[in-house]
Amino acid sequence: MVKVYNSSLETNQLKVVEKIEKGCWINMVNPTDQEIKEVCKKTKIAEDFIRYSLDYEEKARIDNEEDDGTILFIVDVPIIEREKDTEIFTTMPLGMIVVRDDFFITVSLKRNIIIDNFERKRIKAFSTYKKSRFLFQIMLTNATHYLTYLKQINKETEIAESILKSSMKNRELLKLLNLEKSLVYFTTSLKSNELVMEKTLRGKILKLYEEDEDILEDAIVENKQAIEMSQIYSNILNGTMDAYASIISNNLNGVMKFLTSITIILAIPTLIASLWGMNVPVPLQNHPYGFIILSLVCIVVTIVAILMLKRRDLLD
């Protein structure tokens, strides 16, 4: 899917346009080969610049074509994927291509909340023809949404922990495991994004204006805060998972100890009954109350065994 937007020079209002013209923003979401070729032909850029951004494993980086002034920025953006009834926080690459002073192109595999905010006009002071500012506003919005998702991860962790306190459920443990993986993805992506932003801040890749530089610095600060939060939450979650692993192991040992004690208790009357059930002469075999006496003996010995096991904390 390809959409072309342009901001009015008089009103600065964002509008959808039919043709690719100078100063426009071209947003590409999982484009077809035909769409890629058409956009590259009209903007006069290499197809690789678009295809790099469609590689799910592509890392955040900067690539520039010195001959024609085209610069590719790739950053990782947070997304939420669904597997059945489970939400999984992960990241995917977002490509931003500054084509000389003519066009600005964004490329992604899926729709994401970062670009949606710009399409729905939720970002103030946003213009398609101010390409440096547009780029830095995307980076700032991206870092802000990382913080939002991290807070959401923390809340879901607290909910899962409260459920696990009352009962150990595999579903909640798997949820904690998925959240732990999400934090690893976030931390890795945030660190890669930080390198891209700091490299851009040096001013050797893209011309920086004073007011635009402030936006980039804000984005770096937000990104650093997100890194710290993700590392803190990851450490807490790692400790929580280790604690619950110890609790589960301890509970299992308790169950095995209890079952072993029950087996010992049940074995006592079984042993006595087996001995007196042999086809050999045994005491009380002709006694009229032999069965009652043996039953009482079994009960007494069993009670003694229970008390002994109880004293050794084997029946808790």
Secondary structure as UniProt FT lines:
FT   STRAND          2..7
FT   TURN            9..11
FT   STRAND          14..16
FT   TURN            22..23
FT   STRAND          25..29
FT   HELIX           33..43
FT   HELIX           47..53
FT   TURN            56..57
FT   STRAND          61..65
FT   TURN            66..69
FT   STRAND          70..83
FT   TURN            84..85
FT   STRAND          86..99
FT   TURN            100..102
FT   STRAND          103..108
FT   HELIX           113..119
FT   TURN            120..121
FT   TURN            124..125
FT   TURN            128..129
FT   HELIX           131..166
FT   HELIX           170..201
FT   TURN            202..203
FT   HELIX           210..276
FT   TURN            283..284
FT   TURN            288..289
FT   HELIX           290..311
FT   TURN            312..313
//
